[in-house]
């Protein structure tokens, strides 16, 4: 039961990441390979504020959102100077920079040693205090956050802002002809996506109770891209399905009877082949509206 609860919490955290990246990639068409950086900014901000300054988790998570939003606004402004594939390359560079900061600014992040002893969230109302210490209670908290993020993404999709994002994805220059300041829309959704990713980072840090730079590398950003593309671009339901599939699939392959000396390698091979086959026969993802 504890194992299944653990997996469910991870699915919840990655669902938030997938929903936030889907706003940027699926609706606005911005190929961002830097989502793990904002994930890490939320995790490190929350971890530092709760362990060093004893700040409440929810306030620390809010500070993480602000940090991610400010930095993403700067990064988005820089990336707006690029076009096409150069946007993706620029975002890769930013992810590497943030990872290097996590690794080398040891006075703040403890570098490769990571930050241990991160506390679980707790709610305080006067003399009443409740801590989400058990995995089941943390799962409930994660589900609440997933639901809030999902409904926010649904609201954005149905709004005029969401329709403008889709138009930018299809033909940005045509929208500019009608007087839309497309840069403002793209910056806005980039900042929103980064802020939501930082919430997932705060949850991840508090749940695992330990973080180090190895979690927030470019490989993690590529994995998140895979989650969104697999589930289906411009589909919030697809983002949830993609997170569920790619978090649970490697765990399922653990129970396939591969010989012990090659089990790890075979799981990676099967995992990769299944993704390739899916992209060949379903390039728009499982429930996506369009393909890259």
Secondary structure as UniProt FT lines:
FT   HELIX           2..22
FT   HELIX           23..27
FT   HELIX           35..51
FT   HELIX           57..79
FT   TURN            80..81
FT   HELIX           85..104
FT   HELIX           106..109
FT   HELIX           111..113
FT   STRAND          122..125
FT   TURN            126..127
FT   STRAND          128..131
FT   HELIX           135..158
FT   HELIX           160..177
FT   TURN            178..179
FT   HELIX           182..208
FT   HELIX           213..216
FT   HELIX           218..231
FT   HELIX           236..253
FT   TURN            254..255
FT   TURN            260..262
FT   HELIX           263..281
FT   TURN            283..284
//
